[in-house]
């Protein structure tokens, strides 16, 4: 997957221009890294390489390292919880990737929306055909800002870039700001 990047962003690591960095401030703010996140970050190869390759490798690595599960409890796990458990919901993996990217100096935001996967009309001859039936569900993923390409979606539950089936409803520096509803619920009469 290739993106058209500005020349200064074609190789990771790169730094944002000062004026762009100021605009991206909320998406660069990082929380202190705990023991587990620091250890995970220490294992990430930061030697210069094409930015596209770095993003693919990082996203796929997280997909392999964190087992996806459906978690009905509210809120997002901390990065430490997700790394310690080695599992989390889509929102937990998305928040972990946001934090990893920010600790690498990249602007990242949390995205909440829908994932729509449609069954193919014709079975694939040379690989998996995808879902047997149409599927729609709430989903969360990460977007990273790459100069020239803009905000690029990364889905750490699949290890793939966000595609046409990823329908964003809210993008925010913090997951709590992307919640669809807040407040209390009482028994209806």
JOSULCOR-V972915 format. One record per residue. SS is DSSP state (h for helix, s for strand, l for the rest). PSI is psi in whole degrees, -180 to 180 (NA if undefined). NEAR is the number of other C-alpha atoms within 8 Angstrom. Layout:
BEGIN
ss->[SS | SS]
psi->[PSI | PSI]
near->[NEAR | NEAR]
END
This chain:
BEGIN
ss->[l | l | l | l | l | l | h | h | h | l | s | s | l | l | l | l | l | h | h | h | h | h | h | l | h | h | h | h | l | l | l | l | l | l | h | h | h | h | h | h | h | h | l | l | l | l | l | l | s | s | h | h | h | h | h | h | h | h | h | h | h | h | h | h | h | l | s | s | l | l | l | l | l | l | l | l | l | l | h | h | h | h | h | h | h | l | s | s | l | h | h | h | h | h | h | h | h | h | h | h | h | h | h | l | l | l | l | s | s | s | s | s | s | s | s | s | s | l | l | l | l | l | l | l | l | l | l | l | l | l | l | l | l | l | s | s | s | s | s | s | s | s | s | s | s | s | l | l | l | s | s | s | s | s | s | l | l | l | l | s | s | l | l | l | l | s | s | s | s | s | s | s | l | l | h | h | h | h | l | l | l | l | l | l | l | l | l | l | l]
psi->[116 | 137 | 152 | 105 | 151 | 149 | -40 | -12 | 4 | -25 | 130 | 139 | 152 | 167 | 149 | 149 | 146 | -42 | -38 | -41 | -39 | -42 | -34 | 5 | -53 | -26 | -1 | -13 | 124 | 147 | 156 | 140 | 129 | -174 | -47 | -44 | -40 | -43 | -42 | -45 | -35 | -24 | 0 | 124 | 118 | 16 | 150 | 133 | 163 | 134 | -42 | -46 | -41 | -45 | -44 | -48 | -45 | -46 | -44 | -37 | -46 | -39 | -38 | -37 | -28 | 115 | 130 | 134 | 155 | 121 | 117 | -12 | 147 | 166 | 179 | 138 | 155 | 161 | -39 | -43 | -48 | -44 | -39 | -45 | -27 | 21 | 161 | 169 | 177 | -38 | -32 | -45 | -39 | -44 | -37 | -44 | -39 | -48 | -40 | -48 | -43 | -38 | -18 | 3 | 15 | 139 | 131 | 149 | 157 | 134 | 133 | 136 | -146 | 149 | 119 | 123 | 122 | 141 | 142 | 147 | -33 | 134 | 143 | 141 | -22 | 27 | -175 | 145 | -1 | -160 | 149 | -28 | 159 | 143 | 131 | 134 | 159 | 146 | 159 | 148 | -173 | 148 | 139 | 143 | 119 | 116 | 127 | -41 | -25 | -150 | 122 | 124 | 136 | 128 | 99 | -10 | -31 | -20 | 11 | 163 | 152 | 143 | -161 | -21 | -9 | 108 | 104 | 139 | -33 | 137 | 135 | 154 | -28 | 142 | -34 | -31 | -12 | 4 | 135 | -33 | 144 | 157 | -165 | 161 | 131 | 162 | 131 | 146 | NA]
near->[3 | 4 | 6 | 6 | 11 | 9 | 5 | 8 | 13 | 10 | 10 | 12 | 10 | 7 | 7 | 7 | 6 | 6 | 6 | 8 | 9 | 7 | 6 | 9 | 9 | 6 | 10 | 11 | 7 | 7 | 5 | 4 | 7 | 7 | 7 | 11 | 12 | 9 | 8 | 8 | 8 | 6 | 6 | 7 | 4 | 6 | 6 | 7 | 9 | 9 | 11 | 10 | 8 | 10 | 8 | 11 | 8 | 9 | 14 | 12 | 9 | 13 | 12 | 8 | 7 | 13 | 10 | 10 | 8 | 7 | 6 | 4 | 4 | 4 | 5 | 8 | 9 | 8 | 12 | 11 | 8 | 15 | 11 | 7 | 7 | 9 | 10 | 16 | 10 | 14 | 12 | 13 | 16 | 16 | 14 | 11 | 12 | 14 | 12 | 10 | 12 | 14 | 8 | 6 | 8 | 10 | 12 | 15 | 13 | 17 | 16 | 14 | 12 | 14 | 12 | 11 | 9 | 9 | 10 | 9 | 4 | 4 | 6 | 7 | 4 | 4 | 5 | 5 | 9 | 7 | 10 | 7 | 6 | 9 | 9 | 8 | 7 | 8 | 10 | 13 | 17 | 16 | 13 | 14 | 11 | 10 | 9 | 7 | 11 | 7 | 8 | 11 | 11 | 13 | 14 | 16 | 12 | 7 | 14 | 10 | 9 | 11 | 6 | 5 | 9 | 10 | 9 | 9 | 8 | 8 | 10 | 10 | 10 | 8 | 12 | 6 | 7 | 12 | 8 | 4 | 4 | 5 | 4 | 4 | 4 | 4 | 4 | 3 | 2]
END
